[in-house]
Amino acid sequence: MPDLKRIHETANAIIGLLESEALKRVEVSADSEAARMSACLTMSIFEQFHAAMALVEAGLASHAAGPIRSMLDGLGDLMNLAKDQSYLDSMKLDTACENGGLFREFMKSPSIDESMREELTRWVDHDKPIIDELTGRKVKRYDMRQKLRNVGVEPIYVSYKLLCAHVHPNVTTLGSRHGNHSDQLVYRGPLPRDAEIMLHTLAVDYLVRCVSEIPKFSKGITVEEIDALTNKAVGMWREVVPAPEGE
């Protein structure tokens, strides 16, 4: 039976390896906006991995699905951007549309003063020409499934839905987290063993996939070096969590 303590220690050892041997060697051109954004996505994915591990260490493993889901959000963008630099326009359109919607909702609030309303109007006005220009060029927005389909990994979308189910405060999740079917409710209780192993496995998988993208936007490390590192990381993981039968 897999040892949860060893699994967690191995996950931390893997990110330590990939930080020292891959992340620290990322080099991007200052004049390449797409490469810089790819590096930002990569660093965020690493940070979200750390956030998930910190929640586990704090006895809050049932909440680790949040940052792990964010890892996959970032990975979807990273893989698309590494494949095609023009995808940056889709990211910009997403951001401008989301900002505009957020600011307009704020402006509906009766509690904001006139100076704040004017500031929000300026922010909306800043994003509007971006939206107009990008939509005029037929730039597309993609949902999560489409992002993964674009880069040939649509099957992992099911893990995104699974993580969403763990994150959302629905009846099933709340009951599982706090022991709703027992005589006494539980605060900061442990996750079922299989669920905790699954979360660690998804986090490691997304991290390794992220690192595999680095040579596509960075000059600091070769494809061969990255392949050797990711193979080593996968080997470390398979020592504590064997591959499913048939994989």
Secondary structure in CASP SS format (residue, H / E / C, confidence):
PFRMAT SS
TARGET T0000
AUTHOR 0000-0000-0000
METHOD secondary structure of the structure
MODEL  1
M C 1.00
P C 1.00
D C 1.00
L H 1.00
K H 1.00
R H 1.00
I H 1.00
H H 1.00
E H 1.00
T H 1.00
A H 1.00
N H 1.00
A H 1.00
I H 1.00
I H 1.00
G H 1.00
L H 1.00
L H 1.00
E H 1.00
S H 1.00
E H 1.00
A C 1.00
L H 1.00
K H 1.00
R H 1.00
V C 1.00
E C 1.00
V C 1.00
S C 1.00
A C 1.00
D C 1.00
S C 1.00
E H 1.00
A H 1.00
A H 1.00
R H 1.00
M H 1.00
S H 1.00
A H 1.00
C H 1.00
L H 1.00
T H 1.00
M H 1.00
S H 1.00
I H 1.00
F H 1.00
E H 1.00
Q H 1.00
F H 1.00
H H 1.00
A H 1.00
A H 1.00
M H 1.00
A H 1.00
L H 1.00
V H 1.00
E H 1.00
A C 1.00
G C 1.00
L C 1.00
A H 1.00
S H 1.00
H H 1.00
A C 1.00
A H 1.00
G H 1.00
P H 1.00
I H 1.00
R H 1.00
S H 1.00
M H 1.00
L H 1.00
D H 1.00
G H 1.00
L H 1.00
G H 1.00
D H 1.00
L H 1.00
M H 1.00
N H 1.00
L H 1.00
A H 1.00
K H 1.00
D C 1.00
Q C 1.00
S C 1.00
Y H 1.00
L H 1.00
D H 1.00
S H 1.00
M H 1.00
K H 1.00
L H 1.00
D H 1.00
T H 1.00
A H 1.00
C H 1.00
E H 1.00
N H 1.00
G H 1.00
G H 1.00
L H 1.00
F H 1.00
R H 1.00
E H 1.00
F H 1.00
M H 1.00
K C 1.00
S C 1.00
P C 1.00
S C 1.00
I C 1.00
D C 1.00
E H 1.00
S H 1.00
M H 1.00
R H 1.00
E H 1.00
E H 1.00
L H 1.00
T H 1.00
R H 1.00
W H 1.00
V H 1.00
D H 1.00
H H 1.00
D H 1.00
K H 1.00
P H 1.00
I H 1.00
I H 1.00
D H 1.00
E H 1.00
L H 1.00
T H 1.00
G H 1.00
R C 1.00
K C 1.00
V C 1.00
K C 1.00
R C 1.00
Y C 1.00
D C 1.00
M H 1.00
R H 1.00
Q H 1.00
K H 1.00
L H 1.00
R H 1.00
N H 1.00
V C 1.00
G C 1.00
V C 1.00
E H 1.00
P H 1.00
I H 1.00
Y H 1.00
V H 1.00
S H 1.00
Y H 1.00
K H 1.00
L H 1.00
L H 1.00
C H 1.00
A H 1.00
H H 1.00
V H 1.00
H C 1.00
P C 1.00
N C 1.00
V H 1.00
T H 1.00
T H 1.00
L H 1.00
G H 1.00
S H 1.00
R H 1.00
H H 1.00
G C 1.00
N C 1.00
H C 1.00
S C 1.00
D C 1.00
Q C 1.00
L C 1.00
V C 1.00
Y C 1.00
R C 1.00
G C 1.00
P C 1.00
L C 1.00
P C 1.00
R H 1.00
D H 1.00
A H 1.00
E H 1.00
I H 1.00
M H 1.00
L H 1.00
H H 1.00
T H 1.00
L H 1.00
A H 1.00
V H 1.00
D H 1.00
Y H 1.00
L H 1.00
V H 1.00
R H 1.00
C H 1.00
V H 1.00
S H 1.00
E C 1.00
I H 1.00
P H 1.00
K H 1.00
F C 1.00
S C 1.00
K C 1.00
G C 1.00
I C 1.00
T C 1.00
V H 1.00
E H 1.00
E H 1.00
I H 1.00
D H 1.00
A H 1.00
L H 1.00
T H 1.00
N H 1.00
K H 1.00
A H 1.00
V H 1.00
G H 1.00
M H 1.00
W H 1.00
R H 1.00
E H 1.00
V H 1.00
V C 1.00
P C 1.00
A C 1.00
P C 1.00
E C 1.00
G C 1.00
E C 1.00
END
